[in-house]
């Protein structure tokens, strides 16, 4: 006789009002949901499409749908590798993503992915420079997590940060690189801080003391991020670059999916996408005469 406990549940992508809402009241609602995990949502640069990692094919692959979560198309077939963390190129024609510790690039209308990094290191969480020439990513190839960048067309990778870094985005004016730094240079349930440095190199400056890897996004005029401090629900905050003021714009009532890219702000600031854990269910099964 064998007792087996099964955990059921999935991951859903929710949409909530962003820092610059349209003016109409809007309560957070499911946008993309299925019986399979749906994760890593990212708005396209023009806001008309969403890329995400979905598991409806039986393996996590990169999908693209319209801004309402409809007309979904599967882009990759990476099994048994799991395809995760898609990021749009500035022109919307390509997506970078990571799979089994390497960075790949695929056309947003489909085709065969090409591998960008082939080191024995773990390379994750890619993002594009604003001119499309570089792809930033987090890597442990130096023995500690740092932000690196490689030419988007292929070529030798260059280390960018020197004192820790994982996930990075260029500012819209291309002057600064914003990046997360694991608190204490280690991941503790995904807790991190946000820093910035000139894109040409220079001194690192602290921007936000605490957030979660994968739960933040840049706009032209500010920064949205999750504050995973205290008890649930966790607050979604908005930092205005011009005034330096921080205001609460929403909340997440479930524990985040730590260490994954699970948050995106639409280019116009109207919407936020985030991954939310549903209520988990557990079944206790009893199997008799098991051999």
Buried (B, 14 or more C-beta within 10 A) or exposed (E): EEEEEEEEEBBBBBBBBBBBBEEEEBEBEEBBBBEBBBBBBBBBBEBEBBBBBBBBEEBBBBBBBEBEBEEBEBBBEBEEBBBBBBBBBBEBEBBBBBBEBBBBBBBBEEEEBEEBBEBEBBBBBBBBBBEBEBBBBBBBBEEBBBBBBBBBEEEEBEEBBEEBBBBBBBBEEEEBBBBBBBBEEEBEEBBBBBBBBEBEEEEBEEBBEBBBBBBBBBBEBBBBBBBBEEEEEBBBBBBBBEEEEBEEBBBBEBBBBBBBBBBBBBBBBBBBBBBBBEEEEEEEEEEEEEE
